[in-house]
Amino acid sequence: ACGGGESAAPEKAGQASIRLGFSQVGEESAWRLANTTSIEHAATNAGVQLDLRVADGKQENQTAAIRQFINDKVDVIAFSPVVESGWDELLQEAKDAGIPVIVTDRMVDTTDTSLFVTMLGSDFTAEGRKAGEWLVEHYRDYNGTVRIVEIEGTTGSAPANQRRSGFAEAIEADPDLQVIASRDGNFTREGGEQVMAGFLKEHPKIDVVFAHNDDEGLGAIEAIEADGKRPGVDLKIITVDASRDGLTALAEGRLNYVIECNPLLGPQLMELVGKVRTGQSIPRRVVVDETAFDREAAKAVLPNRQY
Ligand code: AHR
């Protein structure tokens, strides 16, 4: 899979004095916790002084953290924006202060690309597309409507927007595949369970659940079982992330297909931070390599899964 393992730490030479302010989204999912740990470990390995602030899913908290980094005159700012829009003014402040900004994981929606130096993260549209393509293939020989419910990620976030559109684009290949309902599950287990319980009450027949992350899918499993149905059998479930818990549910047959979204971005981030600090050229976009898992593939990778 992706992104250099945790062993791919950059060289320490010349980085000892770098101060990095990192504003993290929150603690909503297993993915997010693994992402934070990866960044902390990689900073330690690279000798980067990390000021990590966790925003509890609130844009205003991220704004306050980034303003603080600007006041503190850190060398580099990195952040994973909770939602896509509304960052221009703040990023302009960082630019005016001469502090380079690296966007990680989730993209910002801006027309002024000079406001950040690079974007490191997954291709969420491709992830959504992979989910849709699996479904098209799975129902290739099936005749009749396939009723899909979508448990979306946080409204306004890049992964929710892009996974939704990639998925929609892929399932257009088969008009029998129909999304009958979609709702925000906020990337949490609790959210996934609540949204799924609501769908089950409102819709007498559901064939497929597309959850935008594993946690939502795992929450949906609870709701489906509570409703007396068999997750993975009576309802097919596709999720994104491929966390250990997600792959375990896939290996048990309670999920059906899982798209990888790799959170171990720390080593690549530190490498970029070092290069930005020393004025070396870096690509505008660094995409993380990722794969997808069916049941057998999940069983094969589970023993060594890091997150
Ligand atoms: O931005 C990445 C997404 O955010 C992950 O898929 C999800 O689990 C996390 O909360």
Residues whose N, C-alpha, C, O or C-beta is under 5 A from the ligand:
A	BS01	AHR	E28 S29 W31 R32 D105 R106 P159 F187 H212 N213 V240 D241 C261
